[in-house]
Amino acid sequence: MITTTTPRRTARAAALLGALTIVVGTVLGTLPAHADEPGAPPAATEAPKVDLVLDGSGSMRTKDLQGKSRMEVAQQSISEVIDALPEETEFGIRTLGATYPGSDQKEGCKDTQQLYPVGKTNKVEAKTAVATVRPTGWTPIGIALRAAAQDLGTGPTTRRIVLITDGEDTCAPPDPCDVARELASQGIHLVVDTLGLAHDDKTRQQLICIANATGGTFTDVRSQDQLTERVKQLVERAQDTHAVAPAKVTGTDRCADAPVLSPGVYTDREKFSEHRVYRVPVKAGEELRASVSVTPDRAVARDYGVLLQATDTSGQELVRGSDAGSGRTDVASTGVRWSAAEDDDGDGDGDSSASASPAKGSGSGSGAKSAARTVCLVVSNSFAAQAGVQADPGLPLELTVDVAAASPAPDGPAMGLGRGWILLGVLTLAGLLAGLLFGWLARWRIAVWREN
């Protein structure tokens, strides 16, 4: 009995398992591959460029950071940053106040040297050069910033200066804030990020002023790990933003006179708790994709939020995106997507909605299909400055706008989101067949047990 029943049941189980494998493999093989999203960022036009400016003034000998001198902490952090440098990043190092040992302030205030040129980095040579720096003289921040800008050169993409210092400029004029404003006004796409190793108010205010003038950030450094991590972040940020230099634009407080934006990347400044409005024309059958990032580049209150709204010209909201938090942050970002329906006549009463597809109504009027509807993008923030922090200039804002063919609506496999329904069907079928399989196996085991 066992010799006849067991093979039969085993064959059934094997056949069922084989069928399950074939069905799942066949259906999964029909799933569409992920296509590249339209509107991908353009290829980089040049390598990301970063020039690190290291303070070598005498005060860097002070031992107040975890039992180490400020210079020791900076050197160790820079060494770790160099080890982690992306291959494509062009990196350089400049010092200030590190070579003139005398007491003549006039001479000492000329002391800035290019320690390692901006370019492809030989990590051993760069780390060796940093290790040779000894705290020596004065603090000519202003002339060092000018020289660092020359190190980086000019071009179509954004360059970054990362300044590490423990004190305010002791050589003004030129005042480093004025130098930063001067560099920003030249339109050479230069951002200065500042990191302070000392914690007095005068130094902090000066470094915040330098960063604000160029759209950079200020960090009050309290440990070696914090310094290392922050410089690595800034180097990575140079990678993220170097491909396209944002175009400067000035938003308004109402849509009627807001600037009209075409697809691209834009930069603006927004005051605390302000609304900035921009206009984007979107034709029927097109999809608007927009994102915004607001950088709190100075000390702000803990609770914050950023809101991006797309509205029609009458102020009716079409879609919104938001980001909020209650702790320290480097940037707050959000985005929206919105599609214009084919039968939308642009008068604000169409049936368009967030991620909506072209409507399936008649939409016979060729003028309605070709007319562009004006969408108002409204950027709002709820950042608040901490006591004693200057409100001007506004917070750096970066807005990305793209207009592409509308994404299909989520109303079935034929409309482009079939992948999810097919997968659900596969899982359901797999569960059913697996249940049948294990049921047959259970019955077979019970039958065998009884026959024994």
C-alpha positions as CSV (number, residue, x, y, z in Angstrom):
1,M,0.0,0.0,0.0
2,I,2.7,2.4,0.9
3,T,4.7,1.6,-2.2
4,T,1.9,2.6,-4.5
5,T,0.3,5.6,-2.6
6,T,3.5,7.4,-1.7
7,P,4.9,7.9,-5.2
8,R,1.5,9.0,-6.5
9,R,1.1,11.7,-3.8
10,T,4.7,12.7,-4.1
11,A,4.2,13.2,-7.8
12,R,1.2,15.3,-7.2
13,A,3.1,17.5,-4.8
14,A,6.0,17.9,-7.2
15,A,3.7,18.7,-10.1
16,L,2.0,21.4,-8.0
17,L,5.2,22.9,-6.8
18,G,6.5,23.0,-10.4
19,A,3.3,24.7,-11.6
20,L,3.7,27.3,-8.8
21,T,7.3,28.0,-9.9
22,I,6.3,28.3,-13.6
23,V,3.3,30.6,-12.9
24,V,5.2,32.9,-10.6
25,G,8.2,33.1,-12.9
26,T,6.1,33.8,-15.9
27,V,4.0,36.5,-14.3
28,L,7.1,38.2,-12.6
29,G,8.8,38.1,-16.0
30,T,6.0,40.3,-17.4
31,L,6.5,43.1,-14.9
32,P,7.7,46.2,-16.7
33,A,11.2,47.4,-16.0
34,H,11.7,50.7,-14.2
35,A,12.3,53.4,-16.8
36,D,14.4,56.3,-16.1
37,E,12.5,59.3,-14.8
38,P,12.3,62.2,-17.3
39,G,13.9,65.4,-16.2
40,A,17.1,63.9,-14.8
41,P,19.7,66.5,-13.9
42,P,22.2,67.4,-16.6
43,A,25.7,66.0,-16.6
44,A,28.2,67.9,-14.7
45,T,30.0,70.5,-16.7
46,E,33.1,70.5,-14.4
47,A,34.4,68.8,-11.3
48,P,33.2,70.0,-7.9
49,K,35.8,72.4,-6.4
50,V,36.5,73.0,-2.7
51,D,39.2,75.1,-1.1
52,L,39.7,74.6,2.7
53,V,41.1,77.7,4.5
54,L,42.8,76.8,7.8
55,D,43.6,79.3,10.5
56,G,47.2,79.0,11.5
57,S,47.3,82.0,13.9
58,G,48.9,81.7,17.3
59,S,45.7,81.3,19.2
60,M,45.2,77.9,17.5
61,R,47.7,76.6,20.1
62,T,45.0,76.8,22.8
63,K,44.1,73.4,24.3
64,D,40.4,73.6,25.0
65,L,38.9,70.9,22.8
66,Q,38.8,67.5,24.5
67,G,42.3,68.1,25.9
68,K,43.8,68.8,22.5
69,S,44.9,72.1,20.9
70,R,42.6,73.6,18.3
71,M,45.3,73.0,15.6
72,E,45.6,69.3,16.6
73,V,41.9,68.9,16.3
74,A,41.7,70.7,13.0
75,Q,44.7,68.7,11.5
76,Q,43.2,65.3,12.5
77,S,39.8,66.2,11.1
78,I,41.2,67.5,7.8
79,S,43.3,64.3,7.5
80,E,40.1,62.2,7.9
81,V,38.3,64.4,5.4
82,I,41.1,63.9,2.9
83,D,40.9,60.1,3.3
84,A,37.2,60.3,2.5
85,L,37.4,62.7,-0.5
86,P,35.4,61.6,-3.5
87,E,37.6,60.8,-6.5
88,E,36.1,63.5,-8.7
89,T,36.3,66.4,-6.2
90,E,39.0,68.9,-6.8
91,F,40.3,69.9,-3.3
92,G,42.8,72.5,-2.1
93,I,44.1,73.9,1.1
94,R,45.1,77.4,2.0
95,T,46.4,78.7,5.3
96,L,46.3,82.1,7.0
97,G,48.7,83.4,9.6
98,A,50.8,80.2,9.5
99,T,54.1,81.3,8.1
100,Y,55.2,84.7,9.5
101,P,56.7,84.3,13.0
102,G,57.6,88.0,13.5
103,S,55.9,90.8,15.5
104,D,55.3,93.2,12.6
105,Q,51.5,93.2,12.3
106,K,51.7,94.8,8.8
107,E,53.7,91.9,7.5
108,G,51.8,89.3,9.5
109,C,48.5,90.5,7.9
110,K,49.8,89.6,4.5
111,D,50.4,86.0,5.6
112,T,48.2,83.6,3.5
113,Q,49.7,80.7,1.6
114,Q,48.4,78.1,-0.8
115,L,49.4,74.9,1.1
116,Y,48.0,72.5,-1.5
117,P,46.6,73.6,-4.9
118,V,43.0,73.0,-5.9
119,G,42.9,69.9,-8.2
120,K,43.1,66.2,-8.1
121,T,44.3,65.2,-4.7
122,N,47.3,63.1,-3.8
123,K,46.1,62.2,-0.4
124,V,49.5,61.4,1.1
125,E,50.9,64.7,-0.1
126,A,47.9,66.7,1.1
127,K,47.9,65.0,4.5
128,T,51.6,65.6,4.9
129,A,51.2,69.3,4.0
130,V,48.5,69.7,6.7
131,A,50.6,68.0,9.3
132,T,53.4,70.6,8.8
133,V,51.2,73.6,9.8
134,R,52.2,75.2,13.1
135,P,50.2,78.0,14.9
136,T,52.2,81.1,14.3
137,G,50.9,84.6,13.6
138,W,47.9,86.9,12.9
139,T,44.4,86.3,11.5
140,P,44.0,87.9,8.1
141,I,40.7,86.3,7.1
142,G,39.7,88.9,4.6
143,I,42.7,88.6,2.3
144,A,42.7,84.8,2.7
145,L,39.1,84.6,1.4
146,R,40.0,86.8,-1.6
147,A,43.0,84.5,-2.3
148,A,40.9,81.3,-1.9
149,A,38.4,82.7,-4.5
150,Q,41.3,83.1,-6.9
151,D,42.4,79.5,-6.1
152,L,39.0,78.2,-7.2
153,G,38.8,80.3,-10.4
154,T,35.6,81.1,-12.2
155,G,33.2,78.9,-14.1
156,P,29.5,78.0,-14.6
157,T,29.2,75.9,-11.4
158,T,29.2,76.5,-7.7
159,R,32.5,76.5,-5.8
160,R,32.9,76.3,-2.0
161,I,35.3,77.8,0.5
162,V,35.4,76.1,3.9
163,L,36.9,78.3,6.5
164,I,38.1,76.8,9.9
165,T,39.1,79.5,12.4
166,D,39.1,80.2,16.1
167,G,38.9,83.9,16.1
168,E,37.8,87.1,14.4
169,D,39.9,88.9,11.8
170,T,42.8,90.8,13.4
171,C,43.9,92.5,10.2
172,A,40.9,94.5,9.0
173,P,40.8,96.3,6.6
174,P,39.6,94.6,4.6
175,D,36.7,93.5,6.8
176,P,36.0,89.8,6.0
177,C,32.2,90.5,5.9
178,D,32.8,93.2,3.2
179,V,35.1,90.7,1.3
180,A,32.3,88.1,1.4
181,R,29.7,90.6,0.1
182,E,32.2,91.7,-2.6
183,L,32.7,88.0,-3.7
184,A,29.0,87.4,-3.7
185,S,28.3,90.5,-5.8
186,Q,30.7,89.3,-8.5
187,G,28.3,86.5,-9.5
188,I,31.1,83.9,-9.5
189,H,28.9,81.2,-7.8
190,L,31.0,81.1,-4.7
191,V,29.7,79.9,-1.3
192,V,31.7,80.3,2.0
193,D,30.9,78.0,4.9
194,T,32.4,78.9,8.2
195,L,33.3,76.7,11.2
196,G,34.2,78.4,14.5
197,L,36.5,76.6,17.1
198,A,36.1,79.4,19.6
199,H,32.8,80.4,21.1
200,D,32.9,84.2,21.8
201,D,30.1,86.3,20.4
202,K,32.3,88.6,18.3
203,T,33.8,85.6,16.4
204,R,30.5,84.0,16.0
205,Q,28.8,87.1,14.6
206,Q,31.6,87.7,12.1
207,L,31.6,84.1,10.9
208,I,27.7,84.2,10.6
209,C,28.0,87.4,8.6
210,I,30.5,85.9,6.2
211,A,28.4,82.8,5.6
212,N,25.2,84.9,5.2
213,A,26.7,87.1,2.6
214,T,27.4,84.1,0.3
215,G,24.5,81.8,1.1
216,G,26.8,79.5,3.2
217,T,26.4,78.1,6.6
218,F,28.0,78.6,10.1
219,T,28.8,75.8,12.5
220,D,29.9,76.3,16.1
221,V,32.3,73.4,16.6
222,R,32.6,71.7,20.0
223,S,34.5,68.5,19.3
224,Q,36.8,66.8,16.8
225,D,34.1,64.4,15.6
226,Q,31.7,67.3,15.0
227,L,34.3,69.1,12.9
228,T,35.2,66.0,10.9
229,E,31.6,65.2,10.2
230,R,30.6,68.8,9.2
231,V,33.5,69.3,6.8
232,K,32.7,65.9,5.2
233,Q,29.1,67.1,4.8
234,L,30.2,70.3,3.1
235,V,32.5,68.5,0.7
236,E,29.6,66.2,-0.2
237,R,27.3,69.2,-0.6
238,A,29.8,70.5,-3.2
239,Q,29.3,67.3,-5.1
240,D,25.5,67.6,-5.0
241,T,25.3,71.2,-6.2
242,H,28.2,71.7,-8.5
243,A,26.5,70.4,-11.7
244,V,24.1,73.3,-12.1
245,A,24.6,76.8,-10.7
246,P,21.3,78.1,-9.6
247,A,20.0,81.3,-11.3
248,K,19.2,84.2,-9.0
249,V,15.5,85.2,-8.9
250,T,13.4,87.3,-6.6
251,G,10.0,86.1,-5.6
252,T,7.1,88.4,-4.7
253,D,4.3,88.4,-2.2
254,R,1.6,87.8,-4.8
255,C,1.1,85.8,-7.9
256,A,0.1,88.6,-10.2
257,D,3.6,90.1,-10.4
258,A,5.7,87.0,-9.5
259,P,8.6,86.1,-11.8
260,V,7.8,83.5,-14.5
261,L,10.1,80.4,-14.2
262,S,11.0,77.9,-16.8
263,P,12.4,74.5,-15.9
264,G,15.7,75.0,-14.0
265,V,17.3,75.6,-10.6
266,Y,16.8,79.0,-8.8
267,T,18.2,80.6,-5.7
268,D,16.5,83.3,-3.7
269,R,16.5,84.6,-0.1
270,E,13.4,84.5,2.1
271,K,12.9,86.4,5.4
272,F,11.8,84.6,8.5
273,S,8.1,83.6,8.3
274,E,7.8,85.1,4.9
275,H,5.9,83.9,1.7
276,R,7.6,84.0,-1.7
277,V,5.6,83.5,-4.9
278,Y,6.7,82.4,-8.4
279,R,4.8,81.5,-11.5
280,V,5.1,78.5,-13.8
281,P,3.2,77.9,-17.0
282,V,1.9,74.3,-17.4
283,K,0.2,73.1,-20.5
284,A,-2.6,70.5,-20.7
285,G,-1.1,67.0,-20.5
286,E,2.0,68.3,-18.7
287,E,3.2,67.7,-15.1
288,L,4.8,70.3,-12.8
289,R,7.4,68.9,-10.5
290,A,8.9,71.4,-8.0
291,S,11.0,71.1,-4.8
292,V,12.3,73.7,-2.4
293,S,15.1,73.7,0.2
294,V,15.5,76.4,2.8
295,T,18.8,76.5,4.8
296,P,18.8,77.9,8.4
297,D,22.3,79.4,8.1
298,R,22.2,81.0,11.5
299,A,20.9,80.2,15.0
300,V,17.1,79.6,14.8
301,A,14.4,78.5,17.2
302,R,13.8,74.8,17.6
303,D,10.4,74.5,16.0
304,Y,10.3,75.2,12.3
305,G,8.5,74.3,9.1
306,V,8.7,74.8,5.3
307,L,5.6,74.7,3.1
308,L,5.4,74.6,-0.8
309,Q,2.0,75.1,-2.3
310,A,0.9,75.1,-5.9
311,T,-2.2,77.3,-6.4
312,D,-4.2,78.7,-9.3
313,T,-4.2,82.4,-10.0
314,S,-7.2,82.9,-7.7
315,G,-5.4,81.4,-4.8
316,Q,-7.2,78.0,-4.7
317,E,-4.7,75.3,-3.6
318,L,-3.9,72.6,-6.1
319,V,-1.4,70.6,-4.1
320,R,1.0,71.1,-1.2
321,G,4.1,69.6,0.4
322,S,5.6,70.4,3.8
323,D,8.5,69.6,6.1
324,A,8.7,70.3,9.8
325,G,10.8,69.5,12.8
326,S,11.9,70.6,16.3
327,G,15.6,70.0,16.4
328,R,18.9,71.1,14.7
329,T,18.8,70.8,10.9
330,D,21.1,71.8,8.0
331,V,18.2,72.1,5.5
332,A,14.4,71.8,5.4
333,S,13.1,70.5,2.0
334,T,9.8,69.5,0.4
335,G,8.3,69.0,-3.0
336,V,5.1,68.7,-5.1
337,R,3.8,67.2,-8.3
338,W,0.8,68.4,-10.2
339,S,-0.7,67.5,-13.6
340,A,-2.9,69.7,-15.9
341,A,-5.9,67.8,-17.3
342,E,-6.4,67.7,-21.1
343,D,-9.8,69.5,-20.8
344,D,-8.6,72.2,-18.4
345,D,-9.3,75.5,-20.0
346,G,-6.9,77.4,-17.7
347,D,-9.6,79.4,-15.9
348,G,-9.1,77.8,-12.6
349,D,-12.3,75.6,-12.7
350,G,-10.8,72.5,-14.3
351,D,-10.6,69.1,-12.6
352,S,-6.8,69.0,-12.3
353,S,-5.4,67.7,-9.0
354,A,-2.1,66.5,-7.5
355,S,-0.7,63.7,-9.6
356,A,-3.8,63.7,-11.8
357,S,-3.7,62.3,-15.3
358,P,-4.9,63.8,-18.6
359,A,-8.7,63.7,-18.3
360,K,-10.6,61.2,-20.4
361,G,-13.3,63.7,-21.4
362,S,-13.8,65.0,-24.9
363,G,-11.6,68.1,-24.6
364,S,-12.2,68.7,-28.2
365,G,-11.1,72.4,-28.3
366,S,-7.6,72.6,-29.7
367,G,-7.1,75.9,-28.1
368,A,-7.9,74.5,-24.6
369,K,-5.3,71.7,-25.2
370,S,-2.5,74.0,-26.2
371,A,-3.1,76.9,-23.8
372,A,-0.8,77.0,-20.8
373,R,-2.3,77.4,-17.4
374,T,-0.4,79.5,-14.8
375,V,0.4,77.8,-11.6
376,C,1.6,79.8,-8.7
377,L,4.3,78.3,-6.5
378,V,4.2,79.7,-2.9
379,V,7.2,79.1,-0.6
380,S,6.5,79.7,3.1
381,N,8.6,79.1,6.2
382,S,8.1,79.2,9.9
383,F,11.7,79.6,11.0
384,A,12.3,82.1,13.8
385,A,15.7,83.7,14.7
386,Q,17.1,83.2,18.2
387,A,17.6,86.2,20.4
388,G,20.3,88.5,19.1
389,V,20.5,86.9,15.6
390,Q,20.2,89.2,12.6
391,A,17.2,88.7,10.4
392,D,18.8,90.1,7.3
393,P,19.6,88.9,4.8
394,G,16.9,86.3,4.4
395,L,17.5,82.6,4.6
396,P,19.0,80.9,1.5
397,L,16.3,79.3,-0.6
398,E,16.8,76.9,-3.6
399,L,13.9,76.1,-5.9
400,T,14.0,73.4,-8.5
401,V,11.3,73.5,-11.3
402,D,10.6,70.9,-14.0
403,V,7.8,70.5,-16.4
404,A,7.4,67.1,-18.1
405,A,4.8,64.8,-19.7
406,A,2.1,64.0,-17.2
407,S,2.4,60.7,-15.3
408,P,-0.5,58.3,-15.9
409,A,-3.3,58.1,-13.3
410,P,-3.4,55.2,-10.8
411,D,-6.6,53.7,-12.3
412,G,-5.5,50.4,-13.6
413,P,-2.6,48.4,-15.3
414,A,-3.4,50.0,-18.6
415,M,-2.7,53.5,-17.2
416,G,0.9,52.8,-16.2
417,L,0.6,51.7,-12.6
418,G,-0.2,48.1,-13.5
419,R,3.0,47.0,-11.8
420,G,1.4,47.3,-8.4
421,W,-1.8,45.4,-9.4
422,I,0.2,42.6,-11.2
423,L,2.4,42.2,-8.1
424,L,-0.7,42.0,-5.9
425,G,-2.1,39.3,-8.2
426,V,1.1,37.4,-8.2
427,L,1.2,37.4,-4.4
428,T,-2.4,36.3,-4.2
429,L,-1.9,33.5,-6.7
430,A,1.3,32.5,-4.9
431,G,-0.4,32.4,-1.6
432,L,-3.3,30.3,-3.0
433,L,-1.0,27.8,-4.7
434,A,1.3,27.6,-1.6
435,G,-1.8,26.9,0.5
436,L,-2.9,24.1,-1.8
437,L,0.6,22.7,-1.9
438,F,1.0,22.6,1.9
439,G,-2.5,21.2,2.2
440,W,-1.6,18.3,-0.1
441,L,1.7,17.7,1.7
442,A,-0.1,17.7,5.1
443,R,-2.7,15.2,3.8
444,W,0.0,13.0,2.4
445,R,1.9,13.0,5.7
446,I,-1.2,12.1,7.6
447,A,-2.0,9.3,5.1
448,V,1.5,7.9,5.4
449,W,1.4,8.1,9.2
450,R,-1.9,6.2,9.3
451,E,-0.7,3.5,6.9
452,N,2.3,2.9,9.1
